[in-house]
Amino acid sequence: MAAAAVYIVHRALYRIGTFFEHWFMGSLRVITHKTLSILESLDQTLALKITLNHFFDPLYQDHSFIGHTLGILFRSMRAIVATMVYGVIIGIAVAVYAAWIGICIYAMYRIVVFFPQ
């Protein structure tokens, strides 16, 4: 009889552990994958790495002073916009994950505080 009780407690703790692993780590994997997919698709348009690699190159291969100046000016503006867009996307992903974690914490709080009544 004691072995059955130990087995039931062990299985209950195992299921609780797998729930938390799925809730926290599984959702982190999903949100991270989705965020990286969005950032990769945005990189087709914004091309931050390419912009930074060619930051000091002249614009349209115009090697005059104006070509160099406009190249730096336009590429800096493009880099600023791309960084802001990437920051907003990453911020939204962090907020979504924090809300997801908050749902679980709030549910546990409700169970612990209001269940005994």
NORWOQUI-V414292 format. One record per residue. PHI is phi in whole degrees, -180 to 180 (* if undefined). PSI is psi in whole degrees, -180 to 180 (999 if undefined). OMEGA is omega as a letter, one per 20 degrees, with the letter a starting at -180 (none if undefined). Layout:
BEGIN
PHI:PSI:OMEGA  PHI:PSI:OMEGA
END
This chain:
BEGIN
*:-38:a  -68:-34:r  -65:-36:r  -67:-41:r  -66:-41:r  -63:-42:r  -62:-44:a  -64:-44:r  -64:-43:r  -61:-46:r  -65:-38:r  -64:-46:r  -65:-37:r  -63:-45:a  -67:-37:r  -65:-43:r  -63:-43:r  -69:-31:r  -62:-49:a  -66:-38:r  -62:-43:r  -67:-43:a  -66:-48:a  -85:-55:a  -77:-40:r  -63:-44:r  -69:-34:r  -63:-41:r  -63:-43:a  -65:-48:a  -66:-40:r  -64:-44:a  -64:-44:a  -65:-41:r  -65:-44:r  -64:-36:r  -64:-43:r  -65:-43:r  -65:-38:r  -65:-40:r  -70:-35:r  -69:-30:a  -67:-20:r  -64:-31:a  -96:-45:a  -83:-35:r  47:58:a  -65:-44:a  -64:-43:r  -67:-40:r  -61:-43:r  -71:-32:r  -66:-32:a  -108:27:a  -59:-43:a  -97:7:r  -74:149:r  -70:152:a  -75:127:a  54:34:r  58:26:r  -87:104:a  -84:16:r  -81:175:r  -61:-42:a  -65:-40:r  -63:-43:r  -67:-43:a  -65:-47:r  -67:-34:r  -61:-46:r  -67:-42:a  -64:-52:a  -66:-39:a  -71:-33:r  -69:-40:r  -65:-42:r  -65:-39:r  -67:-39:r  -65:-46:r  -63:-44:a  -63:-42:r  -64:-40:r  -66:-43:r  -64:-45:r  -61:-41:r  -63:-40:r  -65:-44:r  -63:-45:r  -66:-38:r  -63:-41:r  -64:-42:r  -63:-42:r  -65:-40:r  -65:-40:r  -64:-44:r  -66:-40:r  -63:-40:r  -65:-40:r  -63:-42:r  -65:-40:r  -63:-35:r  -61:-46:a  -66:-44:a  -65:-40:r  -65:-40:r  -65:-42:r  -65:-39:r  -61:-46:r  -63:-39:r  -66:-45:a  -71:-43:a  -80:-42:a  -102:-11:a  -69:-40:a  -66:-18:a  -74:999:none
END
